[in-house]
Each structure stands twice: as C-alpha cells, then as structure tokens.
Amino acid sequence: MSTDTIPWDQAATMIDLEGRTPIIGTIRDCAMHFALYKPHARENARVLLTVPVHREGRKTRTWLLDPPEIAALSDRLKRETQ
C-alpha cells in the first residue's frame, strides 16, 4: 500500500493498543505524534482512517494503518517539510 495518496488534511484517529487516550485530528497530526513516540509506543500505535485505502493483495480496502505504514507517513512528512 502506498501512503503517498493519503491527504494530510484527512481526518484520522491514532489509537494505542494499550488503551492510552486516542489522538483525534488529521493524518498530519498522527504522523507528527508518531515521530515523537518511543519504540514501544510505536509498536502499539494504529491509525483509524475516515476514508479506507487499498492494500496490496486484498480484495477490500482497509480502515486501519499499522506501524510500518504510519512510519512511512512520518517519513513522508519529514521529506516534505525539509
């Protein structure tokens, strides 16, 4: 899946599998917070999307981004703001 097609202003919610308070904002907000997380928190982070995206090898689109995909968004944000 390419995270390059997800717009920065799309509404999203970052959730934590350990039950911490979710971050409700935009994809940009989620990517910025993810960049600040420690490794353990990164492993437990997920982003719930408001618009599903296509995932390679699946017939249906997904509403959830996993840590590697959130990391790709964080890297993209870093590249675009330099």
C-alpha positions in Angstrom: 0.0 0.0 0.0 1.2 3.5 -0.8 0.6 6.1 1.9 1.5 8.8 -0.6 -2.1 9.1 -1.7 -3.5 9.9 1.7 -4.1 13.6 2.0 -2.6 15.4 5.0 -5.9 17.0 6.0 -7.9 13.8 6.0 -9.5 13.2 9.4 -8.0 10.3 11.4 -7.7 8.9 14.9 -4.5 7.4 16.3 -5.2 4.7 18.8 -3.0 2.7 21.1 -3.4 -1.0 21.7 -2.6 -0.4 25.4 -5.6 1.9 25.9 -4.0 5.3 26.1 -6.1 8.3 25.1 -6.6 8.5 21.3 -5.4 11.4 19.2 -8.2 12.8 17.1 -7.1 15.1 14.3 -5.6 14.8 10.8 -3.2 12.4 9.2 -0.6 15.1 9.6 -1.3 15.2 13.3 -1.0 11.5 13.6 2.3 11.4 11.7 3.8 14.2 13.8 2.9 12.4 17.1 4.1 9.1 15.8 7.5 10.6 15.1 7.7 11.6 18.8 6.8 8.2 20.2 9.3 5.9 21.8 9.8 2.5 20.1 7.4 0.6 22.4 4.6 3.1 21.8 5.2 3.0 18.0 4.7 -0.8 18.0 1.3 -0.3 19.7 0.1 2.6 17.6 -2.6 2.3 14.9 -4.4 4.9 12.8 -8.1 4.6 12.1 -8.9 6.3 8.8 -12.1 8.1 7.7 -11.6 7.0 4.1 -10.3 3.5 3.5 -7.3 2.8 1.4 -6.4 -0.1 -1.0 -4.0 -2.6 0.5 -1.9 -4.7 -1.9 -3.1 -8.3 -2.1 -6.5 -7.7 -0.6 -9.9 -7.5 -2.3 -11.2 -5.0 0.2 -9.9 -1.6 1.3 -8.7 -1.1 4.9 -9.6 1.4 7.5 -6.6 0.8 9.7 -2.9 1.7 9.3 -0.2 -0.4 11.0 3.0 0.9 12.5 5.2 0.5 9.3 2.6 2.4 7.3 2.4 5.2 10.0 6.2 5.3 9.9 6.1 5.8 6.1 3.7 8.7 6.6 6.0 10.2 9.2 9.0 9.8 6.8 6.9 11.4 4.0 6.1 14.4 6.3 9.7 14.8 7.2 10.7 14.8 3.5 8.0 17.3 2.5 8.8 19.8 5.3 12.5 19.9 4.7 
